[in-house]
Amino acid sequence: MPADAPTPILLTGASGLLGLALRRTLATQGIPCVQLVRHADSVGAGRILWNPTASPCVQPADWPRLEGARAAIHLSGESLAAGRWTPERTHRFWQSRVDSTRNLSALLAQLHTPPSILLCASAVGFYGDRGDTELTEAAAAGVGFLPELCEAWEQAADAARTRGIRVAPLRLGVVLARGGGALAKMLPLFRLGLGGRLGHGRQWLSWIALSDAVRAILHGLNSPHLSGPVNLVAPQPATQAEVTRTLAWQLHRPAFMHAPALALRVLLGEMAESMLLASTRAVPTRLLGDGFVFEHADLHSALQAALHPDAAALLG
């Protein structure tokens, strides 16, 4: 690599909603990205095969291609929101998050010139169901499968920490984007006028606009002071009822439907309890304290940007 060439960034989960947006932003800034991919037919220039559940997770012959990377960003993990959590699925959740982080951290720790920072996805599910309590990064883990998963997920990067790599678990809220995630699943029903609140609607939802999530990750790469857990959420969490009203208003549709909590629990089990009915009021204390400025700090602005990006750009 020429001496003046930009230092590459290692990235997992590059095909996901956040990973794809991040990769495109890095490309526009001329920052090369080395992707760790899970399928052999995807291997090529800038793509290295890895097996997240194996140790080592990358074949030793490919280790030289990882040397000297500026940073590693680990975003991969099986979706938690695809349906009922069966024992088989919860095992895969654990493998795709805890095992993959442990194996990646062990690999980075063995490099001669490891990256200086590992930004590793986590989730505000770390806090569990906490009612109206405002949750900073100093709050303890909650109770239940999802908090246990998130806590183990964050601790799995210990090998990187021991090696002296700065580790920042990113406790992500719901990422708002028209092209994927929770919002994409909600839009068809809301456009038909069939949207509505879930349960009583008073549960808090911690969210972040996709563009702010990408900008916050880049901020983390460039800030030498940011380590330890970081709430990747907007500064104004909203109740589920507020999300319903705001989205319906943006789409000019009614939202009178109501999914009772009991029905959601019967249909989706623990997934409903942990992800649809739990109240998590997380705030981005560490990002704000480190000087990060949100482009979309309120829900109206974030949904406007997601649903009507051209109009949002003109207004902004």
VEXBAFI-678412 format. One line per field, with one value per residue (C-alpha): residue in three letters; x, z, y. Coordinates in pm, whole numbers, plus 50000, padded with zeros to 5 digits. Example, Ala and Ser with C-alpha at 12.3 -4.5 7.8 and 13.67 -1.06 7.14 Angstrom:
! VEXBAFI-678412
rest (Ala;Ser)
east (51230;51367)
up (50780;50714)
north (49550;49894)
***
This chain:
! VEXBAFI-678412
rest (Met;Pro;Ala;Asp;Ala;Pro;Thr;Pro;Ile;Leu;Leu;Thr;Gly;Ala;Ser;Gly;Leu;Leu;Gly;Leu;Ala;Leu;Arg;Arg;Thr;Leu;Ala;Thr;Gln;Gly;Ile;Pro;Cys;Val;Gln;Leu;Val;Arg;His;Ala;Asp;Ser;Val;Gly;Ala;Gly;Arg;Ile;Leu;Trp;Asn;Pro;Thr;Ala;Ser;Pro;Cys;Val;Gln;Pro;Ala;Asp;Trp;Pro;Arg;Leu;Glu;Gly;Ala;Arg;Ala;Ala;Ile;His;Leu;Ser;Gly;Glu;Ser;Leu;Ala;Ala;Gly;Arg;Trp;Thr;Pro;Glu;Arg;Thr;His;Arg;Phe;Trp;Gln;Ser;Arg;Val;Asp;Ser;Thr;Arg;Asn;Leu;Ser;Ala;Leu;Leu;Ala;Gln;Leu;His;Thr;Pro;Pro;Ser;Ile;Leu;Leu;Cys;Ala;Ser;Ala;Val;Gly;Phe;Tyr;Gly;Asp;Arg;Gly;Asp;Thr;Glu;Leu;Thr;Glu;Ala;Ala;Ala;Ala;Gly;Val;Gly;Phe;Leu;Pro;Glu;Leu;Cys;Glu;Ala;Trp;Glu;Gln;Ala;Ala;Asp;Ala;Ala;Arg;Thr;Arg;Gly;Ile;Arg;Val;Ala;Pro;Leu;Arg;Leu;Gly;Val;Val;Leu;Ala;Arg;Gly;Gly;Gly;Ala;Leu;Ala;Lys;Met;Leu;Pro;Leu;Phe;Arg;Leu;Gly;Leu;Gly;Gly;Arg;Leu;Gly;His;Gly;Arg;Gln;Trp;Leu;Ser;Trp;Ile;Ala;Leu;Ser;Asp;Ala;Val;Arg;Ala;Ile;Leu;His;Gly;Leu;Asn;Ser;Pro;His;Leu;Ser;Gly;Pro;Val;Asn;Leu;Val;Ala;Pro;Gln;Pro;Ala;Thr;Gln;Ala;Glu;Val;Thr;Arg;Thr;Leu;Ala;Trp;Gln;Leu;His;Arg;Pro;Ala;Phe;Met;His;Ala;Pro;Ala;Leu;Ala;Leu;Arg;Val;Leu;Leu;Gly;Glu;Met;Ala;Glu;Ser;Met;Leu;Leu;Ala;Ser;Thr;Arg;Ala;Val;Pro;Thr;Arg;Leu;Leu;Gly;Asp;Gly;Phe;Val;Phe;Glu;His;Ala;Asp;Leu;His;Ser;Ala;Leu;Gln;Ala;Ala;Leu;His;Pro;Asp;Ala;Ala;Ala;Leu;Leu;Gly)
east (50000;50146;50244;49987;49701;49398;49407;49129;48851;48742;48367;48128;47757;47823;47508;47271;47074;47332;47636;47534;47471;47803;47992;47847;47942;48297;48324;48216;48490;48753;48805;48868;48668;48768;48454;48443;48184;48025;47980;48264;48101;48123;48501;48700;48876;48816;48625;48764;48585;48514;48322;48182;48136;48482;48813;49009;48726;48955;49203;49564;49656;49430;49559;49814;49524;49390;49715;49734;49363;49264;48953;48715;48338;48141;47773;47675;47410;47091;46778;46589;46265;46178;45924;45881;46200;46232;46517;46689;46665;46788;47089;47159;47120;47387;47620;47583;47651;47845;48048;48121;48240;48457;48615;48670;48822;49057;49166;49230;49429;49664;49752;50096;49936;49576;49322;49322;48945;48668;48316;48086;47709;47502;47146;46941;46785;47074;46852;46539;46194;46253;45931;45980;46335;46581;46871;47225;47518;47584;47259;47287;47173;46810;46655;46567;46706;46772;46965;47164;47241;47351;47566;47744;47776;47962;48182;48281;48522;48750;49037;49050;49042;49328;49531;49489;49228;48977;48636;48306;47987;47718;47384;47162;46801;46553;46716;46462;46499;46248;46457;46474;46435;46125;46000;45997;45784;45540;45489;45264;45006;45020;44979;44663;44533;44577;44849;44800;44954;45097;44972;44893;45130;45301;45620;45922;46099;46462;46525;46781;46772;46987;47196;47268;47361;47620;47749;47774;47981;48217;48234;48335;48612;48760;48712;48998;48792;48496;48529;48301;47927;47763;47388;47332;46992;46840;46810;46430;46291;45920;45641;45501;45176;45372;45549;45212;45061;45364;45399;45028;45044;45345;45157;44821;44652;44441;44591;44301;44398;44517;44716;44641;44940;44784;44741;45102;45228;45025;45139;45507;45592;45911;45992;45680;45758;46118;46093;45737;45604;45919;45977;46335;46400;46768;46944;47277;47463;47810;47762;47629;47905;48160;48027;47818;47536;47227;47078;46745;46699;46318;46091;45913;46242;46368;46052;46042;46397;46320;45992;46051;46429;46418;46184;46386;46701;46535;46409;46745)
up (50000;49905;50202;50119;50051;50283;50555;50507;50749;50820;50805;50880;50807;50499;50321;50605;50627;50832;50683;50326;50409;50594;50308;50057;50275;50319;49942;49883;50125;49947;50245;50136;50303;50344;50390;50576;50389;50473;50125;49907;49588;49729;49777;49558;49562;49902;50026;50250;50349;50716;50930;51230;51440;51376;51544;51367;51181;50888;50735;50832;50466;50456;50775;50593;50416;50758;50886;50936;50910;51070;51241;51254;51249;51339;51245;51151;51336;51256;51267;51596;51444;51199;51415;51723;51911;51901;52086;51750;51663;52001;51960;51622;51777;52028;51766;51525;51795;52091;51914;51612;51830;52040;51733;51554;51866;51907;51544;51572;51891;51702;51425;51429;51356;51476;51424;51688;51743;51725;51693;51765;51727;52038;52112;52358;52437;52688;52926;52898;52995;53220;53199;53199;53340;53132;53049;52999;52919;53293;53351;53443;53221;53244;53304;53042;52733;52531;52804;52874;52503;52472;52785;52664;52317;52458;52687;52396;52274;52577;52368;52169;52488;52636;52318;52369;52099;52187;52198;52172;52178;51985;52162;51863;51878;51596;51279;51076;50701;50426;50265;50554;50922;51131;50929;50603;50772;50909;50590;50392;50672;50744;50377;50374;50678;50893;51121;51493;51835;51990;52336;52545;52334;52633;52596;52496;52166;52125;51758;51529;51169;50935;50830;51194;51274;50993;51101;51464;51364;51164;51464;51679;51438;51462;51833;52048;52364;52274;52420;52616;52546;52333;52296;51921;51958;51895;52193;52183;52228;52157;52287;52054;52032;51927;51658;51531;51521;51357;51090;51010;50982;50749;50524;50549;50664;50966;51230;51438;51462;51787;51845;52203;52410;52483;52112;52040;52322;52196;51837;51889;52244;52395;52079;52132;52501;52440;52119;52076;52428;52631;52724;52673;52706;52615;52559;52379;52673;52556;52194;52300;52557;52285;52066;51819;51660;51532;51197;51296;51668;51664;51523;51276;51114;51101;50940;50696;50588;50558;50370;50167;50131;49848;50041;50359;50173;50045;50393;50551)
north (50000;50344;50559;50825;50580;50599;50334;50078;49994;49637;49590;49305;49322;49536;49415;49511;49834;50021;49849;49930;50297;50316;50151;50397;50693;50565;50527;50888;50997;50789;50558;50197;49924;49559;49353;49023;48815;48480;48333;48209;48338;48693;48684;48919;49254;49410;49105;48832;48512;48466;48220;48411;48097;47949;48015;48145;48316;48408;48168;48254;48295;48603;48764;48984;49156;49262;49407;49780;49853;50182;50044;49749;49794;49483;49509;49155;48955;48766;48981;48966;49092;48816;48632;48415;48333;47955;47780;47727;48096;48217;47988;48149;48496;48403;48259;48548;48809;48672;48403;48622;48910;48682;48524;48854;49010;48714;48750;49125;49067;48832;49077;49242;49582;49560;49838;50108;50085;49826;49964;49674;49670;49615;49729;49931;49595;49585;49787;49574;49699;50004;50204;50582;50573;50776;50547;50673;50448;50419;50228;49861;49577;49475;49135;48876;48708;49023;49210;48892;48858;49221;49207;48892;49048;49348;49141;48918;49187;49139;48997;49320;49528;49325;49385;49760;49814;50084;49913;50098;49887;50074;50034;50088;50195;50141;50275;50471;50421;50367;50094;49849;49774;49838;50134;49938;49672;49930;50130;49888;49871;50242;50329;50119;50305;49994;50126;50163;50142;49827;49744;50054;50265;50430;50227;50432;50367;50468;50546;50709;50831;50622;50921;51010;50650;50657;50998;50884;50582;50801;51036;50740;50652;50999;51071;50941;50990;50771;50423;50198;50174;50442;50483;50522;50687;51028;51269;51266;50913;50878;50663;50401;50598;50908;50709;50587;50937;51097;50830;50843;51223;51202;50958;51141;50823;50732;50502;50380;50013;49861;49544;49431;49325;48985;48911;49009;48788;48491;48544;48632;48524;48666;48857;49072;49120;49225;49427;49555;49601;49676;50041;50162;50535;50555;50889;50959;51109;51012;51122;51461;51500;51428;51708;51510;51713;51531;51629;51469;51509;51483;51215;51443;51543;51183;51048;51340;51256;50885;50916;51232;51265;51521;51751;51708;51807;52125;52213;52137)
***
